Amino acid sequence: AIGCLDLVPDPVKLLSTIGRHMADGGLCICTYEPRLSGVEDQSAAMTTYPRELDGRSWEFTVFRADPKRIQQVLKAQQLVLVSDELVPAYPRGESVVQYGLLVVRKGRPGHGARS
């Protein structure tokens, strides 16, 4: 399982790399922050947010991936999409961030799965 793909500058490239290294029949569960049109805080490809922690100010950048692009990469790496859901992750400002929760399996549909 992998979390924090939203903090990786190119989550789609990372998923492609993971796919190349997965064993046939292997599973990967990951979350990412999808780029959602019409959702004000999640429509940009990336956003830098200010934070304060323990009296120190700092910033962090969230990188969002287009769900259609992720599906293209999964297919190219012979990763079968087992499940793809939007789930409420955490509050940010006035809204709740939606995460994409992916479960993928390496191999062609109907092949490489273990019972």
C-alpha positions as a Markdown table, in Angstrom:
| # | Residue | x | y | z |
|---|---|---|---|---|
| 1 | Ala | 0.0 | 0.0 | 0.0 |
| 2 | Ile | 1.2 | 3.5 | -0.9 |
| 3 | Gly | 0.0 | 6.8 | 0.5 |
| 4 | Cys | 1.1 | 10.3 | -0.1 |
| 5 | Leu | 1.3 | 10.2 | -3.9 |
| 6 | Asp | -0.1 | 13.7 | -3.8 |
| 7 | Leu | 3.3 | 14.8 | -2.5 |
| 8 | Val | 5.2 | 13.3 | -5.4 |
| 9 | Pro | 5.8 | 15.8 | -8.3 |
| 10 | Asp | 4.7 | 13.2 | -11.0 |
| 11 | Pro | 2.5 | 10.5 | -9.5 |
| 12 | Val | 1.6 | 9.1 | -12.9 |
| 13 | Lys | 5.3 | 8.5 | -13.6 |
| 14 | Leu | 5.7 | 6.8 | -10.2 |
| 15 | Leu | 2.7 | 4.5 | -10.9 |
| 16 | Ser | 4.3 | 3.6 | -14.2 |
| 17 | Thr | 7.6 | 2.7 | -12.5 |
| 18 | Ile | 5.8 | 0.7 | -9.8 |
| 19 | Gly | 4.0 | -1.3 | -12.6 |
| 20 | Arg | 7.2 | -2.2 | -14.2 |
| 21 | His | 8.5 | -3.7 | -11.0 |
| 22 | Met | 5.4 | -5.6 | -9.9 |
| 23 | Ala | 5.2 | -9.4 | -10.2 |
| 24 | Asp | 2.5 | -10.9 | -12.3 |
| 25 | Gly | -0.6 | -11.3 | -10.2 |
| 26 | Gly | 0.7 | -8.8 | -7.6 |
| 27 | Leu | -1.5 | -6.1 | -6.0 |
| 28 | Cys | -0.9 | -2.5 | -5.3 |
| 29 | Ile | -3.2 | -0.3 | -3.3 |
| 30 | Cys | -2.5 | 3.5 | -3.4 |
| 31 | Thr | -4.1 | 6.8 | -2.8 |
| 32 | Tyr | -3.6 | 10.0 | -4.8 |
| 33 | Glu | -5.3 | 13.4 | -4.9 |
| 34 | Pro | -7.2 | 13.5 | -8.2 |
| 35 | Arg | -7.5 | 16.6 | -10.4 |
| 36 | Leu | -11.2 | 17.2 | -10.3 |
| 37 | Ser | -12.7 | 19.9 | -12.6 |
| 38 | Gly | -15.4 | 21.9 | -10.9 |
| 39 | Val | -14.0 | 21.3 | -7.4 |
| 40 | Glu | -12.4 | 24.6 | -6.5 |
| 41 | Asp | -9.6 | 23.3 | -4.3 |
| 42 | Gln | -8.8 | 20.3 | -6.5 |
| 43 | Ser | -9.0 | 21.6 | -10.0 |
| 44 | Ala | -5.4 | 22.8 | -10.4 |
| 45 | Ala | -2.5 | 20.4 | -11.3 |
| 46 | Met | -0.7 | 21.6 | -8.2 |
| 47 | Thr | -1.1 | 24.0 | -5.3 |
| 48 | Thr | 1.3 | 25.2 | -2.6 |
| 49 | Tyr | -0.2 | 25.7 | 0.8 |
| 50 | Pro | 1.3 | 27.6 | 3.7 |
| 51 | Arg | 1.4 | 25.8 | 7.1 |
| 52 | Glu | 2.5 | 26.6 | 10.6 |
| 53 | Leu | 3.7 | 24.0 | 13.0 |
| 54 | Asp | 5.4 | 24.4 | 16.3 |
| 55 | Gly | 5.7 | 28.1 | 15.7 |
| 56 | Arg | 7.5 | 27.6 | 12.4 |
| 57 | Ser | 6.1 | 28.6 | 9.0 |
| 58 | Trp | 6.6 | 26.3 | 6.0 |
| 59 | Glu | 5.0 | 25.4 | 2.7 |
| 60 | Phe | 4.1 | 22.1 | 1.0 |
| 61 | Thr | 2.9 | 21.4 | -2.5 |
| 62 | Val | 0.2 | 19.0 | -3.5 |
| 63 | Phe | 0.4 | 17.5 | -6.9 |
| 64 | Arg | -2.8 | 16.2 | -8.5 |
| 65 | Ala | -3.1 | 13.6 | -11.2 |
| 66 | Asp | -5.8 | 13.3 | -13.9 |
| 67 | Pro | -7.7 | 10.1 | -13.3 |
| 68 | Lys | -8.0 | 9.4 | -17.1 |
| 69 | Arg | -4.2 | 9.7 | -17.4 |
| 70 | Ile | -3.7 | 7.3 | -14.5 |
| 71 | Gln | -6.0 | 4.8 | -16.3 |
| 72 | Gln | -3.9 | 5.1 | -19.5 |
| 73 | Val | -0.7 | 4.4 | -17.6 |
| 74 | Leu | -2.2 | 1.4 | -15.8 |
| 75 | Lys | -3.3 | -0.1 | -19.1 |
| 76 | Ala | 0.2 | 0.5 | -20.6 |
| 77 | Gln | 1.9 | -1.3 | -17.7 |
| 78 | Gln | -0.6 | -4.2 | -17.9 |
| 79 | Leu | -2.1 | -3.2 | -14.5 |
| 80 | Val | -5.7 | -4.2 | -14.2 |
| 81 | Leu | -7.9 | -1.7 | -12.3 |
| 82 | Val | -9.6 | -3.8 | -9.6 |
| 83 | Ser | -11.2 | -0.8 | -7.8 |
| 84 | Asp | -11.2 | 3.0 | -8.3 |
| 85 | Glu | -13.1 | 5.0 | -5.8 |
| 86 | Leu | -13.2 | 8.6 | -4.5 |
| 87 | Val | -13.1 | 8.7 | -0.8 |
| 88 | Pro | -13.2 | 11.7 | 1.7 |
| 89 | Ala | -9.7 | 12.0 | 3.0 |
| 90 | Tyr | -9.3 | 15.0 | 5.4 |
| 91 | Pro | -10.6 | 18.6 | 5.8 |
| 92 | Arg | -8.7 | 21.4 | 4.1 |
| 93 | Gly | -10.1 | 24.9 | 4.6 |
| 94 | Glu | -13.9 | 24.9 | 4.1 |
| 95 | Ser | -14.0 | 21.6 | 2.2 |
| 96 | Val | -13.1 | 17.9 | 2.5 |
| 97 | Val | -10.3 | 16.6 | 0.2 |
| 98 | Gln | -11.3 | 13.7 | -2.0 |
| 99 | Tyr | -8.7 | 11.0 | -2.6 |
| 100 | Gly | -8.6 | 8.5 | -5.3 |
| 101 | Leu | -8.3 | 5.0 | -3.8 |
| 102 | Leu | -6.9 | 2.6 | -6.4 |
| 103 | Val | -6.5 | -1.2 | -6.2 |
| 104 | Val | -4.5 | -2.6 | -9.2 |
| 105 | Arg | -3.3 | -6.0 | -10.2 |
| 106 | Lys | -0.4 | -6.8 | -12.5 |
| 107 | Gly | -1.4 | -8.9 | -15.5 |
| 108 | Arg | -4.1 | -9.0 | -18.2 |
| 109 | Pro | -7.7 | -9.4 | -17.1 |
| 110 | Gly | -8.3 | -13.0 | -16.2 |
| 111 | His | -4.6 | -13.8 | -16.2 |
| 112 | Gly | -2.0 | -13.9 | -13.4 |
| 113 | Ala | -4.5 | -13.8 | -10.6 |
| 114 | Arg | -4.1 | -16.1 | -7.7 |
| 115 | Ser | -7.1 | -17.7 | -6.0 |
